[in-house]
Amino acid sequence: MVQTAGLLLGLGLTLVAVVLHFARGTGWQAGDDISRDVLERRAASVPETDFPEPYNRGVGGGAPAGAIAAGESEAEIEDSDSEDAGFDPDAIEEVEYYEIEFTKEGKTIEVASNETILEAGEDEDWDLPYSCRQGQCLSCAAHIDDGPAEEFVRHSNNDTLSEEEMDNGYCLTCVAYPTAEFTIETGEQP
Ligand code: FES
């Protein structure tokens, strides 16, 4: 009997101690958030440069085609950027239409000057090749049979084809907008 009473008393005291402990809390407080300070200090330690940001450091980086050589003036840098930027198809005010013959598909269709060759082909339900749709790979490349590509299309962006390849008639259909009539072979890469 005495043992049971002692056990109950012990349990009761333990319970009271636990309740008091949690009711009071541990007294621990989180310190100030220093992550912003750390970031600012690290940013301040990196020297400023005038070099353009590489496109994608995660996959090897490096400057894009036509990168700026050391020593070129700022004006030259701006000129080069605007050339690489292509044109904005949304800025076309007067839409024109051109007859384009797709030899492999065996059909001639009308393509608007504010529509890409790829989009026009897809409207015909043709299964044309593509991947990035941004002028950054070669999946959608095609060959214009009539001469240098730039005489027949404008690219809104082109990070892939060289001048020589375009002179040889190659274009990227996902970013190529027609400016004249021509014959094209889809699925052709330089
Ligand atoms: S799909 Fe990649 S460049 Fe056209």
Residues whose N, C-alpha, C, O or C-beta is under 5 A from the ligand:
A	BS01	FES	Y130 S131 C132 R133 Q134 G135 Q136 C137 L138 S139 C140 L172 C174
